[in-house]
Amino acid sequence: MTNELDRTIVELQAELRNAHPDERRQIEAELELALAELAVITAEQEGAIDAEPPF
């Protein structure tokens, strides 16, 4: 999953560089979500957060 997510981030960054101004906000939002998802996965792997629900 991480490889796919990494690839998605790279693709979104490339799209953002060449994006039409009308598309920038959507691509930036998608990139922000992908980066946040990667941060969560990394934190889970490092044991910094517990992914289990609190109940």
mmCIF entry with sequence, helices, sheets and N, C-alpha, C, O atoms, coordinates in Angstrom:
data_MODEL
# 
_entry.id   MODEL 
# 
_entity.id                         1 
_entity.type                       polymer 
_entity.pdbx_number_of_molecules   1 
# 
_entity_poly.entity_id                      1 
_entity_poly.type                           'polypeptide(L)' 
_entity_poly.nstd_linkage                   no 
_entity_poly.nstd_monomer                   no 
_entity_poly.pdbx_seq_one_letter_code       MTNELDRTIVELQAELRNAHPDERRQIEAELELALAELAVITAEQEGAIDAEPPF 
_entity_poly.pdbx_seq_one_letter_code_can   MTNELDRTIVELQAELRNAHPDERRQIEAELELALAELAVITAEQEGAIDAEPPF 
_entity_poly.pdbx_strand_id                 A 
# 
loop_
_entity_poly_seq.entity_id 
_entity_poly_seq.num 
_entity_poly_seq.mon_id 
_entity_poly_seq.hetero 
1 1  MET n 
1 2  THR n 
1 3  ASN n 
1 4  GLU n 
1 5  LEU n 
1 6  ASP n 
1 7  ARG n 
1 8  THR n 
1 9  ILE n 
1 10 VAL n 
1 11 GLU n 
1 12 LEU n 
1 13 GLN n 
1 14 ALA n 
1 15 GLU n 
1 16 LEU n 
1 17 ARG n 
1 18 ASN n 
1 19 ALA n 
1 20 HIS n 
1 21 PRO n 
1 22 ASP n 
1 23 GLU n 
1 24 ARG n 
1 25 ARG n 
1 26 GLN n 
1 27 ILE n 
1 28 GLU n 
1 29 ALA n 
1 30 GLU n 
1 31 LEU n 
1 32 GLU n 
1 33 LEU n 
1 34 ALA n 
1 35 LEU n 
1 36 ALA n 
1 37 GLU n 
1 38 LEU n 
1 39 ALA n 
1 40 VAL n 
1 41 ILE n 
1 42 THR n 
1 43 ALA n 
1 44 GLU n 
1 45 GLN n 
1 46 GLU n 
1 47 GLY n 
1 48 ALA n 
1 49 ILE n 
1 50 ASP n 
1 51 ALA n 
1 52 GLU n 
1 53 PRO n 
1 54 PRO n 
1 55 PHE n 
# 
_struct_asym.id          A 
_struct_asym.entity_id   1 
# 
loop_
_struct_conf.conf_type_id 
_struct_conf.id 
_struct_conf.pdbx_PDB_helix_id 
_struct_conf.beg_label_comp_id 
_struct_conf.beg_label_asym_id 
_struct_conf.beg_label_seq_id 
_struct_conf.pdbx_beg_PDB_ins_code 
_struct_conf.end_label_comp_id 
_struct_conf.end_label_asym_id 
_struct_conf.end_label_seq_id 
_struct_conf.pdbx_end_PDB_ins_code 
_struct_conf.beg_auth_comp_id 
_struct_conf.beg_auth_asym_id 
_struct_conf.beg_auth_seq_id 
_struct_conf.end_auth_comp_id 
_struct_conf.end_auth_asym_id 
_struct_conf.end_auth_seq_id 
_struct_conf.pdbx_PDB_helix_class 
_struct_conf.details 
_struct_conf.pdbx_PDB_helix_length 
HELX_P HELX_P1 AA1 THR A 2  ? ARG A 17 ? THR A 2  ARG A 17 1 ? 16 
HELX_P HELX_P2 AA2 PRO A 21 ? GLU A 46 ? PRO A 21 GLU A 46 1 ? 26 
# 
_struct_conf_type.id          HELX_P 
_struct_conf_type.criteria    ? 
_struct_conf_type.reference   ? 
# 
loop_
_atom_site.group_PDB 
_atom_site.id 
_atom_site.type_symbol 
_atom_site.label_atom_id 
_atom_site.label_alt_id 
_atom_site.label_comp_id 
_atom_site.label_asym_id 
_atom_site.label_entity_id 
_atom_site.label_seq_id 
_atom_site.pdbx_PDB_ins_code 
_atom_site.Cartn_x 
_atom_site.Cartn_y 
_atom_site.Cartn_z 
_atom_site.occupancy 
_atom_site.B_iso_or_equiv 
_atom_site.pdbx_formal_charge 
_atom_site.auth_seq_id 
_atom_site.auth_comp_id 
_atom_site.auth_asym_id 
_atom_site.auth_atom_id 
_atom_site.pdbx_PDB_model_num 
ATOM 1   N N  . MET A 1 1  ? 0.818   -1.188 0.000   1.00 0.00 ? 1  MET A N  1 
ATOM 2   C CA . MET A 1 1  ? 0.000   0.000  0.000   1.00 0.00 ? 1  MET A CA 1 
ATOM 3   C C  . MET A 1 1  ? 0.862   1.253  0.000   1.00 0.00 ? 1  MET A C  1 
ATOM 4   O O  . MET A 1 1  ? 0.524   2.244  -0.646  1.00 0.00 ? 1  MET A O  1 
ATOM 5   N N  . THR A 1 2  ? 1.952   1.210  0.708   1.00 0.00 ? 2  THR A N  1 
ATOM 6   C CA . THR A 1 2  ? 2.795   2.396  0.785   1.00 0.00 ? 2  THR A CA 1 
ATOM 7   C C  . THR A 1 2  ? 3.412   2.726  -0.568  1.00 0.00 ? 2  THR A C  1 
ATOM 8   O O  . THR A 1 2  ? 3.537   3.898  -0.922  1.00 0.00 ? 2  THR A O  1 
ATOM 9   N N  . ASN A 1 3  ? 3.796   1.709  -1.321  1.00 0.00 ? 3  ASN A N  1 
ATOM 10  C CA . ASN A 1 3  ? 4.363   1.970  -2.644  1.00 0.00 ? 3  ASN A CA 1 
ATOM 11  C C  . ASN A 1 3  ? 3.339   2.650  -3.546  1.00 0.00 ? 3  ASN A C  1 
ATOM 12  O O  . ASN A 1 3  ? 3.667   3.580  -4.283  1.00 0.00 ? 3  ASN A O  1 
ATOM 13  N N  . GLU A 1 4  ? 2.113   2.184  -3.482  1.00 0.00 ? 4  GLU A N  1 
ATOM 14  C CA . GLU A 1 4  ? 1.051   2.788  -4.281  1.00 0.00 ? 4  GLU A CA 1 
ATOM 15  C C  . GLU A 1 4  ? 0.800   4.224  -3.839  1.00 0.00 ? 4  GLU A C  1 
ATOM 16  O O  . GLU A 1 4  ? 0.604   5.111  -4.669  1.00 0.00 ? 4  GLU A O  1 
ATOM 17  N N  . LEU A 1 5  ? 0.806   4.443  -2.547  1.00 0.00 ? 5  LEU A N  1 
ATOM 18  C CA . LEU A 1 5  ? 0.593   5.784  -2.009  1.00 0.00 ? 5  LEU A CA 1 
ATOM 19  C C  . LEU A 1 5  ? 1.749   6.710  -2.395  1.00 0.00 ? 5  LEU A C  1 
ATOM 20  O O  . LEU A 1 5  ? 1.528   7.864  -2.761  1.00 0.00 ? 5  LEU A O  1 
ATOM 21  N N  . ASP A 1 6  ? 2.974   6.201  -2.312  1.00 0.00 ? 6  ASP A N  1 
ATOM 22  C CA . ASP A 1 6  ? 4.131   6.992  -2.736  1.00 0.00 ? 6  ASP A CA 1 
ATOM 23  C C  . ASP A 1 6  ? 4.015   7.386  -4.205  1.00 0.00 ? 6  ASP A C  1 
ATOM 24  O O  . ASP A 1 6  ? 4.301   8.525  -4.574  1.00 0.00 ? 6  ASP A O  1 
ATOM 25  N N  . ARG A 1 7  ? 3.602   6.456  -5.023  1.00 0.00 ? 7  ARG A N  1 
ATOM 26  C CA . ARG A 1 7  ? 3.437   6.711  -6.456  1.00 0.00 ? 7  ARG A CA 1 
ATOM 27  C C  . ARG A 1 7  ? 2.350   7.756  -6.693  1.00 0.00 ? 7  ARG A C  1 
ATOM 28  O O  . ARG A 1 7  ? 2.499   8.640  -7.536  1.00 0.00 ? 7  ARG A O  1 
ATOM 29  N N  . THR A 1 8  ? 1.260   7.646  -5.941  1.00 0.00 ? 8  THR A N  1 
ATOM 30  C CA . THR A 1 8  ? 0.170   8.609  -6.057  1.00 0.00 ? 8  THR A CA 1 
ATOM 31  C C  . THR A 1 8  ? 0.648   10.011 -5.694  1.00 0.00 ? 8  THR A C  1 
ATOM 32  O O  . THR A 1 8  ? 0.301   10.981 -6.367  1.00 0.00 ? 8  THR A O  1 
ATOM 33  N N  . ILE A 1 9  ? 1.440   10.118 -4.635  1.00 0.00 ? 9  ILE A N  1 
ATOM 34  C CA . ILE A 1 9  ? 1.958   11.418 -4.196  1.00 0.00 ? 9  ILE A CA 1 
ATOM 35  C C  . ILE A 1 9  ? 2.847   12.030 -5.278  1.00 0.00 ? 9  ILE A C  1 
ATOM 36  O O  . ILE A 1 9  ? 2.732   13.217 -5.584  1.00 0.00 ? 9  ILE A O  1 
ATOM 37  N N  . VAL A 1 10 ? 3.723   11.224 -5.847  1.00 0.00 ? 10 VAL A N  1 
ATOM 38  C CA . VAL A 1 10 ? 4.610   11.713 -6.906  1.00 0.00 ? 10 VAL A CA 1 
ATOM 39  C C  . VAL A 1 10 ? 3.793   12.178 -8.115  1.00 0.00 ? 10 VAL A C  1 
ATOM 40  O O  . VAL A 1 10 ? 4.089   13.218 -8.704  1.00 0.00 ? 10 VAL A O  1 
ATOM 41  N N  . GLU A 1 11 ? 2.775   11.412 -8.479  1.00 0.00 ? 11 GLU A N  1 
ATOM 42  C CA . GLU A 1 11 ? 1.933   11.783 -9.613  1.00 0.00 ? 11 GLU A CA 1 
ATOM 43  C C  . GLU A 1 11 ? 1.168   13.081 -9.346  1.00 0.00 ? 11 GLU A C  1 
ATOM 44  O O  . GLU A 1 11 ? 1.058   13.935 -10.225 1.00 0.00 ? 11 GLU A O  1 
ATOM 45  N N  . LEU A 1 12 ? 0.642   13.222 -8.130  1.00 0.00 ? 12 LEU A N  1 
ATOM 46  C CA . LEU A 1 12 ? -0.081  14.444 -7.787  1.00 0.00 ? 12 LEU A CA 1 
ATOM 47  C C  . LEU A 1 12 ? 0.851   15.652 -7.781  1.00 0.00 ? 12 LEU A C  1 
ATOM 48  O O  . LEU A 1 12 ? 0.461   16.737 -8.212  1.00 0.00 ? 12 LEU A O  1 
ATOM 49  N N  . GLN A 1 13 ? 2.067   15.474 -7.298  1.00 0.00 ? 13 GLN A N  1 
ATOM 50  C CA . GLN A 1 13 ? 3.028   16.572 -7.310  1.00 0.00 ? 13 GLN A CA 1 
ATOM 51  C C  . GLN A 1 13 ? 3.352   16.991 -8.742  1.00 0.00 ? 13 GLN A C  1 
ATOM 52  O O  . GLN A 1 13 ? 3.472   18.182 -9.031  1.00 0.00 ? 13 GLN A O  1 
ATOM 53  N N  . ALA A 1 14 ? 3.492   16.020 -9.629  1.00 0.00 ? 14 ALA A N  1 
ATOM 54  C CA . ALA A 1 14 ? 3.757   16.327 -11.031 1.00 0.00 ? 14 ALA A CA 1 
ATOM 55  C C  . ALA A 1 14 ? 2.560   17.038 -11.659 1.00 0.00 ? 14 ALA A C  1 
ATOM 56  O O  . ALA A 1 14 ? 2.731   18.013 -12.391 1.00 0.00 ? 14 ALA A O  1 
ATOM 57  N N  . GLU A 1 15 ? 1.358   16.557 -11.377 1.00 0.00 ? 15 GLU A N  1 
ATOM 58  C CA . GLU A 1 15 ? 0.153   17.202 -11.897 1.00 0.00 ? 15 GLU A CA 1 
ATOM 59  C C  . GLU A 1 15 ? 0.042   18.635 -11.403 1.00 0.00 ? 15 GLU A C  1 
ATOM 60  O O  . GLU A 1 15 ? -0.355  19.528 -12.151 1.00 0.00 ? 15 GLU A O  1 
ATOM 61  N N  . LEU A 1 16 ? 0.394   18.849 -10.144 1.00 0.00 ? 16 LEU A N  1 
ATOM 62  C CA . LEU A 1 16 ? 0.294   20.178 -9.549  1.00 0.00 ? 16 LEU A CA 1 
ATOM 63  C C  . LEU A 1 16 ? 1.231   21.161 -10.245 1.00 0.00 ? 16 LEU A C  1 
ATOM 64  O O  . LEU A 1 16 ? 0.877   22.323 -10.445 1.00 0.00 ? 16 LEU A O  1 
ATOM 65  N N  . ARG A 1 17 ? 2.419   20.700 -10.613 1.00 0.00 ? 17 ARG A N  1 
ATOM 66  C CA . ARG A 1 17 ? 3.376   21.578 -11.300 1.00 0.00 ? 17 ARG A CA 1 
ATOM 67  C C  . ARG A 1 17 ? 2.843   22.063 -12.638 1.00 0.00 ? 17 ARG A C  1 
ATOM 68  O O  . ARG A 1 17 ? 3.147   23.176 -13.068 1.00 0.00 ? 17 ARG A O  1 
ATOM 69  N N  . ASN A 1 18 ? 2.048   21.224 -13.294 1.00 0.00 ? 18 ASN A N  1 
ATOM 70  C CA . ASN A 1 18 ? 1.560   21.547 -14.636 1.00 0.00 ? 18 ASN A CA 1 
ATOM 71  C C  . ASN A 1 18 ? 0.072   21.867 -14.666 1.00 0.00 ? 18 ASN A C  1 
ATOM 72  O O  . ASN A 1 18 ? -0.530  21.922 -15.738 1.00 0.00 ? 18 ASN A O  1 
ATOM 73  N N  . ALA A 1 19 ? -0.520  22.076 -13.500 1.00 0.00 ? 19 ALA A N  1 
ATOM 74  C CA . ALA A 1 19 ? -1.973  22.213 -13.419 1.00 0.00 ? 19 ALA A CA 1 
ATOM 75  C C  . ALA A 1 19 ? -2.452  23.581 -13.893 1.00 0.00 ? 19 ALA A C  1 
ATOM 76  O O  . ALA A 1 19 ? -1.800  24.609 -13.710 1.00 0.00 ? 19 ALA A O  1 
ATOM 77  N N  . HIS A 1 20 ? -3.603  23.534 -14.499 1.00 0.00 ? 20 HIS A N  1 
ATOM 78  C CA . HIS A 1 20 ? -4.321  24.760 -14.840 1.00 0.00 ? 20 HIS A CA 1 
ATOM 79  C C  . HIS A 1 20 ? -4.819  25.364 -13.531 1.00 0.00 ? 20 HIS A C  1 
ATOM 80  O O  . HIS A 1 20 ? -5.189  24.618 -12.624 1.00 0.00 ? 20 HIS A O  1 
ATOM 81  N N  . PRO A 1 21 ? -4.840  26.673 -13.406 1.00 0.00 ? 21 PRO A N  1 
ATOM 82  C CA . PRO A 1 21 ? -5.273  27.300 -12.153 1.00 0.00 ? 21 PRO A CA 1 
ATOM 83  C C  . PRO A 1 21 ? -6.628  26.806 -11.642 1.00 0.00 ? 21 PRO A C  1 
ATOM 84  O O  . PRO A 1 21 ? -6.850  26.758 -10.432 1.00 0.00 ? 21 PRO A O  1 
ATOM 85  N N  . ASP A 1 22 ? -7.517  26.445 -12.534 1.00 0.00 ? 22 ASP A N  1 
ATOM 86  C CA . ASP A 1 22 ? -8.833  25.956 -12.117 1.00 0.00 ? 22 ASP A CA 1 
ATOM 87  C C  . ASP A 1 22 ? -8.757  24.591 -11.435 1.00 0.00 ? 22 ASP A C  1 
ATOM 88  O O  . ASP A 1 22 ? -9.643  24.238 -10.657 1.00 0.00 ? 22 ASP A O  1 
ATOM 89  N N  . GLU A 1 23 ? -7.716  23.832 -11.719 1.00 0.00 ? 23 GLU A N  1 
ATOM 90  C CA . GLU A 1 23 ? -7.581  22.480 -11.169 1.00 0.00 ? 23 GLU A CA 1 
ATOM 91  C C  . GLU A 1 23 ? -6.684  22.430 -9.935  1.00 0.00 ? 23 GLU A C  1 
ATOM 92  O O  . GLU A 1 23 ? -6.663  21.416 -9.238  1.00 0.00 ? 23 GLU A O  1 
ATOM 93  N N  . ARG A 1 24 ? -5.952  23.486 -9.653  1.00 0.00 ? 24 ARG A N  1 
ATOM 94  C CA . ARG A 1 24 ? -4.959  23.475 -8.570  1.00 0.00 ? 24 ARG A CA 1 
ATOM 95  C C  . ARG A 1 24 ? -5.550  23.127 -7.213  1.00 0.00 ? 24 ARG A C  1 
ATOM 96  O O  . ARG A 1 24 ? -4.971  22.322 -6.483  1.00 0.00 ? 24 ARG A O  1 
ATOM 97  N N  . ARG A 1 25 ? -6.685  23.711 -6.860  1.00 0.00 ? 25 ARG A N  1 
ATOM 98  C CA . ARG A 1 25 ? -7.261  23.452 -5.532  1.00 0.00 ? 25 ARG A CA 1 
ATOM 99  C C  . ARG A 1 25 ? -7.604  21.986 -5.330  1.00 0.00 ? 25 ARG A C  1 
ATOM 100 O O  . ARG A 1 25 ? -7.338  21.418 -4.271  1.00 0.00 ? 25 ARG A O  1 
ATOM 101 N N  . GLN A 1 26 ? -8.190  21.382 -6.342  1.00 0.00 ? 26 GLN A N  1 
ATOM 102 C CA . GLN A 1 26 ? -8.561  19.976 -6.224  1.00 0.00 ? 26 GLN A CA 1 
ATOM 103 C C  . GLN A 1 26 ? -7.316  19.101 -6.085  1.00 0.00 ? 26 GLN A C  1 
ATOM 104 O O  . GLN A 1 26 ? -7.285  18.196 -5.251  1.00 0.00 ? 26 GLN A O  1 
ATOM 105 N N  . ILE A 1 27 ? -6.307  19.361 -6.882  1.00 0.00 ? 27 ILE A N  1 
ATOM 106 C CA . ILE A 1 27 ? -5.086  18.567 -6.818  1.00 0.00 ? 27 ILE A CA 1 
ATOM 107 C C  . ILE A 1 27 ? -4.384  18.794 -5.478  1.00 0.00 ? 27 ILE A C  1 
ATOM 108 O O  . ILE A 1 27 ? -3.879  17.845 -4.878  1.00 0.00 ? 27 ILE A O  1 
ATOM 109 N N  . GLU A 1 28 ? -4.350  20.041 -5.007  1.00 0.00 ? 28 GLU A N  1 
ATOM 110 C CA . GLU A 1 28 ? -3.736  20.319 -3.704  1.00 0.00 ? 28 GLU A CA 1 
ATOM 111 C C  . GLU A 1 28 ? -4.457  19.579 -2.580  1.00 0.00 ? 28 GLU A C  1 
ATOM 112 O O  . GLU A 1 28 ? -3.817  19.067 -1.661  1.00 0.00 ? 28 GLU A O  1 
ATOM 113 N N  . ALA A 1 29 ? -5.780  19.522 -2.653  1.00 0.00 ? 29 ALA A N  1 
ATOM 114 C CA . ALA A 1 29 ? -6.553  18.814 -1.633  1.00 0.00 ? 29 ALA A CA 1 
ATOM 115 C C  . ALA A 1 29 ? -6.260  17.318 -1.671  1.00 0.00 ? 29 ALA A C  1 
ATOM 116 O O  . ALA A 1 29 ? -6.083  16.694 -0.624  1.00 0.00 ? 29 ALA A O  1 
ATOM 117 N N  . GLU A 1 30 ? -6.209  16.746 -2.858  1.00 0.00 ? 30 GLU A N  1 
ATOM 118 C CA . GLU A 1 30 ? -5.900  15.322 -2.997  1.00 0.00 ? 30 GLU A CA 1 
ATOM 119 C C  . GLU A 1 30 ? -4.489  15.020 -2.490  1.00 0.00 ? 30 GLU A C  1 
ATOM 120 O O  . GLU A 1 30 ? -4.259  13.999 -1.841  1.00 0.00 ? 30 GLU A O  1 
ATOM 121 N N  . LEU A 1 31 ? -3.553  15.916 -2.791  1.00 0.00 ? 31 LEU A N  1 
ATOM 122 C CA . LEU A 1 31 ? -2.179  15.738 -2.339  1.00 0.00 ? 31 LEU A CA 1 
ATOM 123 C C  . LEU A 1 31 ? -2.102  15.829 -0.818  1.00 0.00 ? 31 LEU A C  1 
ATOM 124 O O  . LEU A 1 31 ? -1.396  15.046 -0.183  1.00 0.00 ? 31 LEU A O  1 
ATOM 125 N N  . GLU A 1 32 ? -2.818  16.773 -0.240  1.00 0.00 ? 32 GLU A N  1 
ATOM 126 C CA . GLU A 1 32 ? -2.831  16.918 1.217   1.00 0.00 ? 32 GLU A CA 1 
ATOM 127 C C  . GLU A 1 32 ? -3.371  15.664 1.896   1.00 0.00 ? 32 GLU A C  1 
ATOM 128 O O  . GLU A 1 32 ? -2.830  15.226 2.912   1.00 0.00 ? 32 GLU A O  1 
ATOM 129 N N  . LEU A 1 33 ? -4.428  15.089 1.342   1.00 0.00 ? 33 LEU A N  1 
ATOM 130 C CA . LEU A 1 33 ? -4.984  13.859 1.904   1.00 0.00 ? 33 LEU A CA 1 
ATOM 131 C C  . LEU A 1 33 ? -4.005  12.693 1.786   1.00 0.00 ? 33 LEU A C  1 
ATOM 132 O O  . LEU A 1 33 ? -3.852  11.909 2.723   1.00 0.00 ? 33 LEU A O  1 
ATOM 133 N N  . ALA A 1 34 ? -3.353  12.583 0.654   1.00 0.00 ? 34 ALA A N  1 
ATOM 134 C CA . ALA A 1 34 ? -2.390  11.499 0.457   1.00 0.00 ? 34 ALA A CA 1 
ATOM 135 C C  . ALA A 1 34 ? -1.208  11.638 1.412   1.00 0.00 ? 34 ALA A C  1 
ATOM 136 O O  . ALA A 1 34 ? -0.739  10.642 1.962   1.00 0.00 ? 34 ALA A O  1 
ATOM 137 N N  . LEU A 1 35 ? -0.723  12.863 1.615   1.00 0.00 ? 35 LEU A N  1 
ATOM 138 C CA . LEU A 1 35 ? 0.380   13.084 2.542   1.00 0.00 ? 35 LEU A CA 1 
ATOM 139 C C  . LEU A 1 35 ? -0.034  12.788 3.982   1.00 0.00 ? 35 LEU A C  1 
ATOM 140 O O  . LEU A 1 35 ? 0.758   12.260 4.763   1.00 0.00 ? 35 LEU A O  1 
ATOM 141 N N  . ALA A 1 36 ? -1.269  13.127 4.332   1.00 0.00 ? 36 ALA A N  1 
ATOM 142 C CA . ALA A 1 36 ? -1.766  12.830 5.674   1.00 0.00 ? 36 ALA A CA 1 
ATOM 143 C C  . ALA A 1 36 ? -1.885  11.321 5.880   1.00 0.00 ? 36 ALA A C  1 
ATOM 144 O O  . ALA A 1 36 ? -1.536  10.804 6.941   1.00 0.00 ? 36 ALA A O  1 
ATOM 145 N N  . GLU A 1 37 ? -2.372  10.627 4.876   1.00 0.00 ? 37 GLU A N  1 
ATOM 146 C CA . GLU A 1 37 ? -2.486  9.170  4.968   1.00 0.00 ? 37 GLU A CA 1 
ATOM 147 C C  . GLU A 1 37 ? -1.111  8.532  5.135   1.00 0.00 ? 37 GLU A C  1 
ATOM 148 O O  . GLU A 1 37 ? -0.947  7.595  5.915   1.00 0.00 ? 37 GLU A O  1 
ATOM 149 N N  . LEU A 1 38 ? -0.123  9.043  4.398   1.00 0.00 ? 38 LEU A N  1 
ATOM 150 C CA . LEU A 1 38 ? 1.235   8.533  4.525   1.00 0.00 ? 38 LEU A CA 1 
ATOM 151 C C  . LEU A 1 38 ? 1.787   8.803  5.922   1.00 0.00 ? 38 LEU A C  1 
ATOM 152 O O  . LEU A 1 38 ? 2.477   7.953  6.484   1.00 0.00 ? 38 LEU A O  1 
ATOM 153 N N  . ALA A 1 39 ? 1.498   9.959  6.482   1.00 0.00 ? 39 ALA A N  1 
ATOM 154 C CA . ALA A 1 39 ? 1.960   10.292 7.827   1.00 0.00 ? 39 ALA A CA 1 
ATOM 155 C C  . ALA A 1 39 ? 1.362   9.343  8.864   1.00 0.00 ? 39 ALA A C  1 
ATOM 156 O O  . ALA A 1 39 ? 2.050   8.926  9.796   1.00 0.00 ? 39 ALA A O  1 
ATOM 157 N N  . VAL A 1 40 ? 0.092   9.003  8.704   1.00 0.00 ? 40 VAL A N  1 
ATOM 158 C CA . VAL A 1 40 ? -0.564  8.070  9.631   1.00 0.00 ? 40 VAL A CA 1 
ATOM 159 C C  . VAL A 1 40 ? 0.056   6.686  9.517   1.00 0.00 ? 40 VAL A C  1 
ATOM 160 O O  . VAL A 1 40 ? 0.347   6.047  10.528  1.00 0.00 ? 40 VAL A O  1 
ATOM 161 N N  . ILE A 1 41 ? 0.256   6.228  8.304   1.00 0.00 ? 41 ILE A N  1 
ATOM 162 C CA . ILE A 1 41 ? 0.856   4.903  8.093   1.00 0.00 ? 41 ILE A CA 1 
ATOM 163 C C  . ILE A 1 41 ? 2.250   4.854  8.703   1.00 0.00 ? 41 ILE A C  1 
ATOM 164 O O  . ILE A 1 41 ? 2.610   3.879  9.361   1.00 0.00 ? 41 ILE A O  1 
ATOM 165 N N  . THR A 1 42 ? 3.031   5.901  8.485   1.00 0.00 ? 42 THR A N  1 
ATOM 166 C CA . THR A 1 42 ? 4.383   5.958  9.029   1.00 0.00 ? 42 THR A CA 1 
ATOM 167 C C  . THR A 1 42 ? 4.349   5.950  10.557  1.00 0.00 ? 42 THR A C  1 
ATOM 168 O O  . THR A 1 42 ? 5.131   5.242  11.191  1.00 0.00 ? 42 THR A O  1 
ATOM 169 N N  . ALA A 1 43 ? 3.455   6.726  11.142  1.00 0.00 ? 43 ALA A N  1 
ATOM 170 C CA . ALA A 1 43 ? 3.348   6.779  12.607  1.00 0.00 ? 43 ALA A CA 1 
ATOM 171 C C  . ALA A 1 43 ? 2.921   5.425  13.168  1.00 0.00 ? 43 ALA A C  1 
ATOM 172 O O  . ALA A 1 43 ? 3.416   5.006  14.215  1.00 0.00 ? 43 ALA A O  1 
ATOM 173 N N  . GLU A 1 44 ? 2.019   4.747  12.491  1.00 0.00 ? 44 GLU A N  1 
ATOM 174 C CA . GLU A 1 44 ? 1.592   3.418  12.937  1.00 0.00 ? 44 GLU A CA 1 
ATOM 175 C C  . GLU A 1 44 ? 2.765   2.435  12.896  1.00 0.00 ? 44 GLU A C  1 
ATOM 176 O O  . GLU A 1 44 ? 2.954   1.649  13.823  1.00 0.00 ? 44 GLU A O  1 
ATOM 177 N N  . GLN A 1 45 ? 3.543   2.484  11.828  1.00 0.00 ? 45 GLN A N  1 
ATOM 178 C CA . GLN A 1 45 ? 4.672   1.569  11.689  1.00 0.00 ? 45 GLN A CA 1 
ATOM 179 C C  . GLN A 1 45 ? 5.745   1.835  12.732  1.00 0.00 ? 45 GLN A C  1 
ATOM 180 O O  . GLN A 1 45 ? 6.410   0.909  13.198  1.00 0.00 ? 45 GLN A O  1 
ATOM 181 N N  . GLU A 1 46 ? 5.913   3.093  13.096  1.00 0.00 ? 46 GLU A N  1 
ATOM 182 C CA . GLU A 1 46 ? 6.923   3.454  14.090  1.00 0.00 ? 46 GLU A CA 1 
ATOM 183 C C  . GLU A 1 46 ? 6.419   3.274  15.514  1.00 0.00 ? 46 GLU A C  1 
ATOM 184 O O  . GLU A 1 46 ? 7.187   3.406  16.467  1.00 0.00 ? 46 GLU A O  1 
ATOM 185 N N  . GLY A 1 47 ? 5.138   2.974  15.663  1.00 0.00 ? 47 GLY A N  1 
ATOM 186 C CA . GLY A 1 47 ? 4.557   2.782  16.972  1.00 0.00 ? 47 GLY A CA 1 
ATOM 187 C C  . GLY A 1 47 ? 4.228   4.078  17.694  1.00 0.00 ? 47 GLY A C  1 
ATOM 188 O O  . GLY A 1 47 ? 3.981   4.079  18.900  1.00 0.00 ? 47 GLY A O  1 
ATOM 189 N N  . ALA A 1 48 ? 4.226   5.172  16.962  1.00 0.00 ? 48 ALA A N  1 
ATOM 190 C CA . ALA A 1 48 ? 3.948   6.477  17.565  1.00 0.00 ? 48 ALA A CA 1 
ATOM 191 C C  . ALA A 1 48 ? 2.471   6.652  17.894  1.00 0.00 ? 48 ALA A C  1 
ATOM 192 O O  . ALA A 1 48 ? 2.114   7.398  18.805  1.00 0.00 ? 48 ALA A O  1 
ATOM 193 N N  . ILE A 1 49 ? 1.610   5.956  17.142  1.00 0.00 ? 49 ILE A N  1 
ATOM 194 C CA . ILE A 1 49 ? 0.177   6.017  17.416  1.00 0.00 ? 49 ILE A CA 1 
ATOM 195 C C  . ILE A 1 49 ? -0.389  4.607  17.404  1.00 0.00 ? 49 ILE A C  1 
ATOM 196 O O  . ILE A 1 49 ? 0.191   3.692  16.819  1.00 0.00 ? 49 ILE A O  1 
ATOM 197 N N  . ASP A 1 50 ? -1.535  4.447  18.064  1.00 0.00 ? 50 ASP A N  1 
ATOM 198 C CA . ASP A 1 50 ? -2.232  3.164  18.084  1.00 0.00 ? 50 ASP A CA 1 
ATOM 199 C C  . ASP A 1 50 ? -3.401  3.254  17.138  1.00 0.00 ? 50 ASP A C  1 
ATOM 200 O O  . ASP A 1 50 ? -4.267  4.113  17.303  1.00 0.00 ? 50 ASP A O  1 
ATOM 201 N N  . ALA A 1 51 ? -3.443  2.388  16.153  1.00 0.00 ? 51 ALA A N  1 
ATOM 202 C CA . ALA A 1 51 ? -4.481  2.433  15.138  1.00 0.00 ? 51 ALA A CA 1 
ATOM 203 C C  . ALA A 1 51 ? -5.786  1.781  15.592  1.00 0.00 ? 51 ALA A C  1 
ATOM 204 O O  . ALA A 1 51 ? -6.799  1.879  14.899  1.00 0.00 ? 51 ALA A O  1 
ATOM 205 N N  . GLU A 1 52 ? -5.773  1.126  16.733  1.00 0.00 ? 52 GLU A N  1 
ATOM 206 C CA . GLU A 1 52 ? -6.969  0.456  17.225  1.00 0.00 ? 52 GLU A CA 1 
ATOM 207 C C  . GLU A 1 52 ? -7.976  1.476  17.762  1.00 0.00 ? 52 GLU A C  1 
ATOM 208 O O  . GLU A 1 52 ? -7.582  2.470  18.372  1.00 0.00 ? 52 GLU A O  1 
ATOM 209 N N  . PRO A 1 53 ? -9.267  1.237  17.540  1.00 0.00 ? 53 PRO A N  1 
ATOM 210 C CA . PRO A 1 53 ? -10.267 2.133  18.110  1.00 0.00 ? 53 PRO A CA 1 
ATOM 211 C C  . PRO A 1 53 ? -10.243 2.076  19.633  1.00 0.00 ? 53 PRO A C  1 
ATOM 212 O O  . PRO A 1 53 ? -9.862  1.055  20.206  1.00 0.00 ? 53 PRO A O  1 
ATOM 213 N N  . PRO A 1 54 ? -10.644 3.153  20.289  1.00 0.00 ? 54 PRO A N  1 
ATOM 214 C CA . PRO A 1 54 ? -10.533 3.207  21.737  1.00 0.00 ? 54 PRO A CA 1 
ATOM 215 C C  . PRO A 1 54 ? -11.564 2.392  22.497  1.00 0.00 ? 54 PRO A C  1 
ATOM 216 O O  . PRO A 1 54 ? -11.556 2.406  23.728  1.00 0.00 ? 54 PRO A O  1 
ATOM 217 N N  . PHE A 1 55 ? -12.449 1.683  21.811  1.00 0.00 ? 55 PHE A N  1 
ATOM 218 C CA . PHE A 1 55 ? -13.492 0.912  22.494  1.00 0.00 ? 55 PHE A CA 1 
ATOM 219 C C  . PHE A 1 55 ? -13.325 -0.562 22.271  1.00 0.00 ? 55 PHE A C  1 
ATOM 220 O O  . PHE A 1 55 ? -14.119 -1.357 22.775  1.00 0.00 ? 55 PHE A O  1 
# 
